[in-house]
Amino acid sequence: MSTDTLVTLHGRSLLACAPDGPRLCGGGDALDVIGEALGQRAELVVLPVRRLADEFFTLRTGVAGELVQKFVNYRLPVVVVGDISAHVARSTALRDFVTESNRGRQLWFVETMAELEERLRPAA
């Protein structure tokens, strides 16, 4: 198993979670990641889509809300990196959730690290 790593991108400290780490299935799992991030003084958490339980993408399960709320409570933004197009194609509610999340500052969904890098790039 790989380890999560602290990286700096455009002057911001990010905890980049390893793709093969434990899946986040509930609030306790989120708290483990939050604890690690705060311990390393990360300003943002980068989660590969593979780390999220499948139930995260079925909004009625409440898993997405529970996980995201933990990050909100600790004022720690989180970015989900990876292809979620198949999940979004099956759910209008998820599509709307992703769209609204990407407009805010707490939760973003991006396909690649390059897309995240572009989002974090300071305005010229």
C-alpha positions as CSV (number, residue, x, y, z in Angstrom):
1,M,0.0,0.0,0.0
2,S,1.3,3.5,-0.9
3,T,1.2,6.3,1.6
4,D,-0.5,9.6,1.4
5,T,1.9,12.4,0.6
6,L,2.1,16.1,1.3
7,V,2.6,18.2,-1.9
8,T,2.8,21.9,-2.6
9,L,0.9,23.2,-5.6
10,H,0.9,26.9,-6.4
11,G,1.9,27.7,-2.8
12,R,-0.8,25.5,-1.2
13,S,-0.2,22.5,0.9
14,L,-2.2,19.4,-0.2
15,L,-2.5,16.0,1.2
16,A,-2.5,13.7,-1.8
17,C,-4.2,10.5,-0.7
18,A,-2.8,7.3,-2.2
19,P,-5.2,5.6,-4.7
20,D,-4.8,2.2,-3.0
21,G,-5.5,3.4,0.5
22,P,-8.6,2.4,2.5
23,R,-12.0,3.3,1.1
24,L,-14.0,6.0,2.8
25,C,-17.4,4.6,3.7
26,G,-18.4,6.8,6.6
27,G,-17.7,9.7,8.9
28,G,-15.0,7.8,10.9
29,D,-13.1,7.1,7.7
30,A,-13.2,10.8,6.8
31,L,-12.0,11.7,10.3
32,D,-8.9,9.5,9.8
33,V,-8.0,11.4,6.6
34,I,-8.8,14.8,8.2
35,G,-6.6,13.9,11.2
36,E,-3.7,13.0,8.9
37,A,-4.2,16.2,6.9
38,L,-4.3,18.5,9.9
39,G,-1.3,16.7,11.4
40,Q,0.6,17.5,8.3
41,R,-0.8,21.1,8.1
42,A,-2.4,20.5,4.7
43,E,-4.8,23.1,3.4
44,L,-6.7,20.8,1.1
45,V,-7.2,17.0,0.7
46,V,-7.0,15.3,-2.7
47,L,-8.9,12.0,-2.8
48,P,-8.7,9.7,-5.8
49,V,-12.2,8.5,-6.8
50,R,-11.1,4.9,-6.1
51,R,-11.0,5.8,-2.4
52,L,-14.7,6.5,-2.2
53,A,-17.2,3.8,-1.5
54,D,-19.6,3.1,-4.3
55,E,-22.4,4.3,-2.0
56,F,-20.9,7.8,-2.1
57,F,-22.3,8.2,-5.7
58,T,-25.8,7.2,-4.7
59,L,-26.9,10.3,-2.8
60,R,-29.9,8.8,-1.1
61,T,-27.5,6.6,1.0
62,G,-26.3,9.7,2.8
63,V,-22.7,8.6,2.5
64,A,-21.7,11.7,0.4
65,G,-23.4,14.0,2.8
66,E,-21.8,12.4,5.9
67,L,-18.3,12.5,4.4
68,V,-18.5,16.0,3.1
69,Q,-20.0,17.3,6.3
70,K,-16.9,16.1,8.2
71,F,-14.6,18.0,5.9
72,V,-16.9,21.1,6.2
73,N,-16.8,20.9,10.0
74,Y,-13.0,21.0,10.0
75,R,-12.9,23.7,7.3
76,L,-10.8,21.4,5.1
77,P,-11.6,21.5,1.4
78,V,-11.5,18.2,-0.5
79,V,-11.0,17.5,-4.1
80,V,-12.2,14.2,-5.7
81,V,-9.9,13.3,-8.6
82,G,-10.9,10.9,-11.3
83,D,-13.5,9.9,-13.8
84,I,-17.0,9.9,-12.4
85,S,-18.9,10.3,-15.7
86,A,-20.5,6.8,-15.4
87,H,-22.0,7.7,-12.0
88,V,-23.1,11.1,-13.2
89,A,-24.8,9.7,-16.3
90,R,-27.0,7.5,-14.1
91,S,-28.1,10.2,-11.7
92,T,-29.5,13.7,-12.3
93,A,-29.2,14.4,-8.6
94,L,-25.5,13.5,-8.6
95,R,-24.9,15.6,-11.7
96,D,-26.5,18.6,-9.9
97,F,-24.5,17.9,-6.8
98,V,-21.2,17.8,-8.7
99,T,-22.1,21.0,-10.6
100,E,-23.0,22.9,-7.4
101,S,-20.0,21.6,-5.5
102,N,-17.6,22.7,-8.3
103,R,-19.0,26.3,-8.0
104,G,-18.1,26.4,-4.3
105,R,-14.8,26.2,-2.3
106,Q,-15.4,23.1,-0.1
107,L,-15.7,20.2,-2.6
108,W,-14.6,19.9,-6.1
109,F,-14.7,17.1,-8.6
110,V,-11.9,17.1,-11.3
111,E,-10.9,14.4,-13.7
112,T,-7.1,14.9,-13.5
113,M,-4.4,16.5,-11.3
114,A,-3.7,18.9,-14.2
115,E,-7.3,20.1,-14.0
116,L,-6.8,20.7,-10.2
117,E,-3.5,22.5,-10.9
118,E,-5.3,24.8,-13.3
119,R,-8.1,25.5,-10.7
120,L,-5.5,26.4,-8.1
121,R,-3.4,28.6,-10.4
122,P,-3.4,32.2,-9.2
123,A,-5.2,34.6,-11.4
124,A,-2.9,36.7,-13.5
